[in-house]
Each structure stands twice: as C-alpha cells, then as structure tokens.
C-alpha cells in the first residue's frame, strides 16, 4: 500500500472513531454561520478587523524578516511590502467602514472576473458532460458580483458578513455529512 493510500485510510479511521466530535463541530459551525448571516454588518466589520490585525501583524513580521535578508536583493522589497501591510492594517482599523467598502469592492470584482472566466471555460468545455454546471456556476458568480457592485456602497453593510456566514454554514454542513457518513460506515 502506498503512503498516500495509507494516509487516506488512517484519516478515514480517525473520522470513524471520532464521528461525534465531527458532528458537534458541524452543528456548531452551522449555528455560527446562521448567526453570522443574521448579523451581516457586525460580521462584515469583524471580518475587516480580523483582516486589519492580520495585515498589521503580518507586516511587522515581514519587516522583521526583511532585516534578516539585509544585503540581498529582496531586502528592500520585503521592507516596503511590510511597511505597506502595517499601514494598511492601521488604516483599516482606524476606519473599518472604509475597509469594509474596499473589501466589498474587491470581492465584487473577483466574483465578476470569476463568473466571466467560468462562462468562457464552459463554452470551451461545451461538448463534454457537465459543461452546463460550469456555465451555471459562472452565471451565479457573475450575477452575485454584479449585484454586489450595483448595490455599492450599501452592499458593504451586508456582503462580507453574508459571504462569511454562508462559508461557515456550508463548512458546518460538510462536517455533519462527513460525521454521519463515518458513523454509518463504522464496522
């Protein structure tokens, strides 16, 4: 048996042995996702504060690391990007609503770009089975990005929170399904 196959078998066994914990995690995530969806503005601002903290701390670490590479060609680049990250974290922390707006704008642009590329890919895949699902995914992404974009600036109050909530909710359901499948397959 190869190492990869053995690793998969070991993981499957661990999940079967601990299916109850996976179920509990899934239920907690589903409840958490519903709370995040119910309070999208608070969730959006919390997401922005988290990103501000990550930028600030990551920027400090990058600045520190830049001095570890002093004398190399990457020193100046690491120093500048670290400083920009620290400044970005501070600016977002000081004005979280502007940070929420900026992140919502970026997410809308990403959804639009993803939708366009998925639609183009779908037409390239057209003779193959399943191409319609790629097309549908592209249309949904394009529509979501377009709706968020068209509703700016008001969509900044709900978009990040809604997306975070849906993500947590779907992750919760995935853990629940994994736990229930593991419970059913226990020998």
C-alpha positions in Angstrom: 0.0 0.0 0.0 1.4 3.4 -0.9 1.9 6.1 1.7 -0.9 8.2 0.2 -3.4 5.4 0.3 -2.4 4.6 3.9 -2.8 8.2 4.9 -6.3 8.2 3.5 -7.2 5.0 5.3 -5.7 6.4 8.6 -7.8 9.6 8.2 -10.9 7.6 7.5 -10.4 5.5 10.6 -9.8 8.6 12.8 -13.0 10.2 11.4 -15.0 7.0 12.1 -13.6 6.8 15.7 -14.4 10.4 16.4 -17.5 11.0 14.3 -19.3 12.5 17.3 -16.8 15.3 17.5 -17.0 16.0 13.8 -20.8 16.1 14.2 -20.6 18.5 17.1 -18.2 20.7 15.2 -20.5 20.7 12.2 -23.5 21.7 14.3 -21.5 24.5 16.0 -20.4 25.8 12.6 -24.0 25.7 11.2 -25.3 27.6 14.2 -22.3 30.0 13.9 -23.0 30.5 10.2 -26.6 31.3 10.9 -25.6 33.9 13.5 -23.2 35.5 11.1 -25.8 35.6 8.3 -28.3 37.1 10.8 -26.0 40.0 11.7 -24.2 40.7 8.4 -23.0 44.3 9.3 -21.4 43.2 12.6 -19.9 40.2 10.8 -18.6 42.4 8.0 -16.9 44.7 10.4 -15.5 41.8 12.4 -14.0 40.3 9.2 -12.5 43.7 8.4 -11.0 44.0 11.9 -9.5 40.5 11.5 -8.0 41.4 8.2 -6.6 44.6 9.7 -5.0 42.6 12.5 -3.5 40.1 10.0 -2.1 42.8 7.8 -0.6 44.6 10.8 1.0 41.6 12.4 2.0 40.1 9.1 3.5 43.4 8.1 5.5 43.6 11.3 6.8 40.0 10.8 7.7 40.9 7.2 9.6 44.0 8.3 11.5 41.9 10.9 12.3 39.3 8.2 13.4 41.9 5.8 16.3 42.7 8.1 17.2 39.1 8.2 17.8 39.3 4.5 19.6 42.7 4.6 22.3 42.8 1.9 20.2 40.7 -0.6 18.1 41.9 -3.5 14.9 41.0 -1.6 15.6 43.3 1.4 14.1 46.5 0.1 11.0 44.7 -1.4 10.3 42.9 1.8 10.7 46.1 3.8 8.4 48.1 1.6 5.7 45.5 1.4 5.9 45.0 5.2 5.5 48.8 5.8 2.6 48.9 3.4 0.9 46.0 5.2 1.3 47.7 8.6 0.0 51.0 7.2 -2.9 49.2 5.6 -3.8 47.4 8.8 -3.7 50.6 10.7 -5.9 52.5 8.2 -8.4 49.7 8.1 -8.5 49.5 11.9 -9.0 53.3 12.2 -11.7 53.4 9.6 -13.4 49.9 9.4 -16.3 51.2 7.3 -13.9 52.3 4.6 -12.1 48.9 4.9 -15.5 47.2 4.6 -16.3 49.1 1.4 -12.9 48.4 -0.1 -13.1 44.7 0.6 -16.6 44.5 -0.7 -15.4 46.2 -3.9 -12.6 43.7 -4.3 -15.0 40.7 -3.7 -17.4 42.1 -6.2 -14.6 42.4 -8.8 -13.4 38.8 -8.0 -16.9 37.4 -8.4 -17.3 39.2 -11.7 -13.9 38.1 -13.0 -14.6 34.5 -11.9 -18.0 34.5 -13.5 -16.7 35.7 -16.8 -13.8 33.1 -16.8 -16.2 30.3 -15.8 -18.6 31.2 -18.6 -15.8 31.3 -21.2 -14.5 28.0 -19.8 -18.0 26.4 -20.1 -18.2 27.2 -23.8 -14.7 25.7 -24.3 -15.9 22.6 -22.5 -19.3 22.5 -24.3 -19.1 19.1 -25.9 -18.2 17.4 -22.6 -20.7 16.3 -20.0 -21.1 18.7 -17.1 -20.2 21.9 -19.0 -23.6 23.3 -18.1 -22.7 23.2 -14.4 -19.6 25.3 -15.1 -21.8 27.7 -17.1 -24.4 27.9 -14.2 -21.6 28.5 -11.7 -20.2 31.3 -13.9 -23.6 32.9 -14.3 -24.2 32.7 -10.5 -20.7 34.2 -9.8 -21.3 37.0 -12.4 -24.7 37.8 -11.0 -23.5 37.8 -7.4 -20.6 40.1 -8.3 -22.9 42.3 -10.4 -25.5 42.6 -7.6 -22.8 43.5 -5.0 -21.3 46.0 -7.4 -24.6 47.6 -8.4 -25.6 48.0 -4.7 -22.4 49.7 -3.6 -22.0 51.4 -1.2 -24.9 49.8 0.7 -23.8 46.3 -0.2 -20.7 46.9 2.0 -23.1 46.6 5.0 -24.1 43.0 4.3 -21.9 41.4 1.6 -18.8 40.4 3.6 -20.9 39.2 6.5 -23.3 37.2 4.3 -20.4 35.6 2.4 -18.6 34.7 5.6 -21.8 33.3 7.1 -22.6 31.2 4.1 -19.0 29.9 4.1 -19.1 28.9 7.8 -22.6 27.4 7.3 -21.5 25.2 4.3 -18.4 24.1 6.1 -20.6 23.1 9.0 -22.9 21.0 6.8 -19.8 19.4 5.3 -18.6 18.3 8.7 -22.1 17.0 9.6 -22.3 14.9 6.4 -18.7 13.6 6.9 -19.7 12.6 10.5 -22.9 10.9 9.5 -21.2 9.0 6.7 -18.4 7.9 9.1 -21.0 6.8 11.6 -22.9 4.8 9.0 -19.7 3.1 7.7 -18.3 2.1 11.1 -17.7 -1.6 11.2 
